[in-house]
Amino acid sequence: MMDDILLSARDLSVRFGGVLAVNKVSFDVKRGEVFTLIGPNGAGKTTVFNLISRIYTPTSGEIDYLGEKLTDHAPHNIAALGIARTFQNIELFEHATVLHNLLIGGHTQRKTGFWSEVFFTPKTMAAEIEAREKAEKIIEFLDLQHHRDSMVAGLPYGVRKVVELGRALCTEPKLLLLDEPSSGLNVEETEDMAFWIQDIKNELGITVLMVEHDMTLVSKVSDRVVAMNQGAVLAMGTPREVQTDPAVIEAYLGSIDDVSSLRRQA
């Protein structure tokens, strides 16, 4: 049913000069699912993310979100619509604490005006208390209590990855875009990330759209997967269906050892 669709991409294409980076890509993201884009480097996955984030504007095609065309909105308004994003390369304020980074995320939902902020009116005070309460809940949810007042610059890479996830959650998104959440993580940290993604979906009720290379993580958390290559969709379905698709095996999985490993995981 259409009411189940949170985001719909239709015939998305984008050109950079003479390069067709995304070629007529279509998919629907249902409410309450983890939907993952996979594919080799240069397949167009992150470009699709950048189209949804409004960093890029499609050359042709449409993106509908909650019945609205995303192209009608400026990039700086996307977070206020309920779309949050993390990045493959962590983007945090390194000389601020974990708490302050999370509070920055919550700022997108503040309803107070300029003069209210300047004079710190009771309305602003109430909004500040509410924002801090929400940030503390996310800190507890992600087990970041030990790092709450630590400067981000001094934290291990894996913890900073979780902090960036927390900042995105503080925007109170309906749709969370995760760009290679396991990038740079070790096996244990990747297992923890899978745990967080499952809890974000099941406990917080947030829909997740993810780009990921780690097929173990993809298999563990994804409801549906789209495989891309050279800017186009190769296959769509459950992780098992996509992993065993001959076109995907040829374009993405590569060696027979990779194929055997993924089939055991499926």
C-alpha positions in Angstrom: 0.0 0.0 0.0 1.1 3.6 -0.7 0.7 4.5 3.0 3.5 2.1 3.7 6.0 4.0 1.5 8.1 6.6 3.2 10.4 7.5 0.3 10.0 6.8 -3.4 12.7 7.4 -6.0 11.5 7.3 -9.6 13.9 7.1 -12.6 16.6 9.1 -10.9 19.4 10.1 -13.2 22.3 12.6 -12.7 25.1 13.6 -15.0 28.4 15.2 -14.1 29.7 16.6 -17.4 29.7 13.6 -19.7 29.5 11.0 -17.0 26.1 9.4 -16.2 26.7 8.7 -12.5 23.1 7.5 -11.8 21.0 6.0 -14.5 17.2 5.7 -14.1 17.3 4.3 -10.6 13.9 3.5 -8.9 13.0 2.1 -5.5 10.6 2.5 -2.6 11.6 2.6 1.0 8.9 1.3 3.3 8.2 2.6 6.8 10.0 0.7 9.5 12.5 -1.2 7.4 16.2 -1.3 6.9 16.8 -0.8 3.1 20.4 -1.1 1.9 22.2 -0.1 -1.3 25.2 -2.3 -2.2 27.6 -2.3 -5.1 31.2 -1.9 -6.1 33.0 1.4 -5.8 31.7 3.9 -8.3 28.3 2.1 -8.5 26.5 5.3 -7.7 25.3 4.5 -4.2 26.6 7.6 -2.4 25.5 9.7 -5.3 21.9 8.5 -4.6 22.4 9.4 -1.0 23.6 12.9 -2.1 20.4 13.2 -4.2 18.2 12.4 -1.3 20.2 14.8 1.0 19.7 17.5 -1.7 23.5 17.9 -2.0 22.9 17.1 -5.7 19.9 17.8 -7.8 18.8 15.1 -10.2 19.2 15.7 -13.9 15.9 13.8 -14.3 13.5 11.8 -12.2 11.8 12.5 -8.9 12.2 11.8 -5.1 9.0 11.8 -3.1 9.1 11.9 0.7 5.9 11.7 2.7 4.0 12.9 -0.4 6.3 15.8 -1.1 8.9 16.3 -3.8 12.3 16.7 -2.1 13.5 18.8 -5.0 11.1 21.5 -3.8 13.1 21.9 -0.6 16.5 23.5 -0.1 19.3 21.4 1.3 19.3 23.2 4.7 15.7 22.3 5.2 16.1 18.5 4.8 16.9 17.8 8.5 13.8 19.7 9.6 11.7 17.4 7.3 12.8 14.4 9.3 15.8 13.1 7.3 19.1 12.7 9.1 22.4 11.4 7.7 25.8 10.1 8.8 28.9 10.1 6.6 31.5 7.6 5.6 34.1 10.1 6.8 33.0 11.2 10.3 31.8 14.8 10.4 31.8 16.0 14.0 32.9 19.1 16.0 36.1 17.6 17.4 36.8 20.3 20.0 33.3 20.0 21.5 32.1 17.3 24.0 30.0 14.4 23.1 27.0 16.1 24.8 27.5 19.3 22.9 27.7 17.5 19.5 24.4 15.8 20.3 22.8 19.0 21.3 23.8 20.5 17.9 21.9 17.7 16.3 18.8 18.6 18.3 19.0 22.2 17.2 17.2 21.4 14.0 14.0 20.8 15.9 14.1 24.0 18.0 11.0 26.2 17.5 12.2 29.3 19.4 12.8 32.5 17.5 15.9 34.8 17.4 14.8 37.3 20.1 13.7 34.5 22.4 17.2 33.0 22.1 18.9 36.4 22.7 16.9 37.1 25.9 16.7 33.5 27.0 13.0 33.7 27.6 11.1 31.0 29.6 10.2 29.4 26.2 13.8 29.2 25.3 14.7 27.8 28.7 12.1 25.1 28.4 13.3 24.2 24.9 16.9 24.0 26.2 15.8 21.6 29.0 13.9 19.5 26.5 16.8 19.3 24.1 19.1 18.2 27.0 16.7 15.5 28.1 16.5 14.2 24.6 20.3 14.2 24.2 20.7 12.3 27.5 18.2 9.7 26.3 20.3 9.1 23.2 23.5 8.9 25.3 21.8 6.2 27.4 20.4 4.4 24.3 23.9 4.2 22.7 25.8 3.5 26.0 27.8 6.7 25.7 27.5 7.7 29.4 31.2 7.2 30.0 32.1 9.6 27.1 29.4 12.2 27.8 31.7 15.0 28.8 34.7 13.9 26.7 36.1 15.9 23.8 35.4 14.2 20.6 39.0 14.7 19.4 40.3 12.4 22.1 37.9 9.5 21.5 38.7 6.3 19.6 37.4 6.1 16.0 34.7 3.5 16.8 33.3 5.7 19.6 33.2 8.7 17.3 31.3 6.7 14.8 28.6 6.0 17.5 28.6 9.7 18.5 27.9 10.7 14.9 25.0 8.2 14.9 23.8 9.8 18.1 23.9 13.3 16.7 21.8 12.1 13.8 19.3 10.5 16.1 19.0 13.8 18.1 17.4 15.4 15.0 14.4 13.0 15.7 14.4 11.6 12.1 11.8 9.6 10.4 14.4 8.4 7.9 18.0 7.8 8.8 20.6 7.7 6.1 23.7 5.7 7.1 26.7 6.0 4.7 28.9 2.9 5.2 28.4 2.8 9.0 30.9 -0.1 9.4 33.7 1.7 7.5 36.9 1.7 9.6 35.4 -0.5 12.4 36.8 -3.7 13.6 34.7 -6.9 13.9 33.5 -6.3 17.4 32.6 -2.7 16.6 30.8 -3.8 13.5 28.7 -6.2 15.6 27.9 -3.4 18.0 26.8 -1.2 15.0 24.5 -4.0 13.8 23.0 -4.1 17.3 22.4 -0.3 17.2 20.8 -0.4 13.7 18.4 -3.1 14.8 17.4 -1.2 17.9 17.0 2.0 16.0 14.5 0.2 13.8 12.8 -1.9 16.4 12.8 0.3 19.5 12.8 3.8 18.0 10.7 3.0 15.0 13.0 4.8 12.6 13.3 3.8 9.0 16.9 3.2 7.8 18.4 3.7 4.3 21.9 2.4 4.3 24.9 2.2 2.0 27.2 -0.6 3.1 30.1 -2.8 1.8 30.3 -5.3 4.7 28.0 -8.1 3.5 27.9 -9.7 7.0 26.3 -6.5 8.4 24.0 -6.2 5.3 22.7 -9.7 5.8 22.2 -9.3 9.6 20.2 -6.0 9.6 18.6 -5.5 6.1 15.0 -6.2 5.2 15.6 -5.5 1.5 18.6 -4.8 -0.6 19.2 -3.0 -3.9 22.4 -3.9 -5.8 23.8 -1.2 -8.1 26.5 -1.2 -10.7 27.7 1.6 -13.0 24.8 3.8 -11.8 22.0 1.4 -12.5 20.0 -1.1 -10.5 21.1 -4.7 -11.0 18.8 -6.5 -8.6 16.4 -5.9 -5.7 15.0 -8.2 -3.0 15.9 -9.8 0.3 19.6 -10.1 1.2 19.6 -13.8 0.2 17.8 -13.1 -3.2 20.3 -10.4 -4.1 23.4 -12.2 -2.9 22.5 -15.2 -5.1 21.5 -13.2 -8.2 24.0 -14.1 -11.1 24.3 -10.4 -12.2 25.2 -9.3 -8.7 27.7 -12.1 -8.3 29.5 -11.2 -11.5 29.5 -7.4 -10.9 29.9 -7.1 -7.2 31.0 -10.3 -5.4 33.8 -11.1 -7.7 35.6 -14.3 -6.6 34.2 -17.7 -5.9 35.5 -17.5 -2.3 33.4 -14.4 -1.7 30.3 -16.1 -3.2 30.7 -19.2 -1.0 31.2 -17.1 2.1 28.1 -15.0 1.5 26.0 -18.1 0.8 27.0 -19.5 4.1 26.0 -16.2 5.8 22.6 -16.2 4.0 
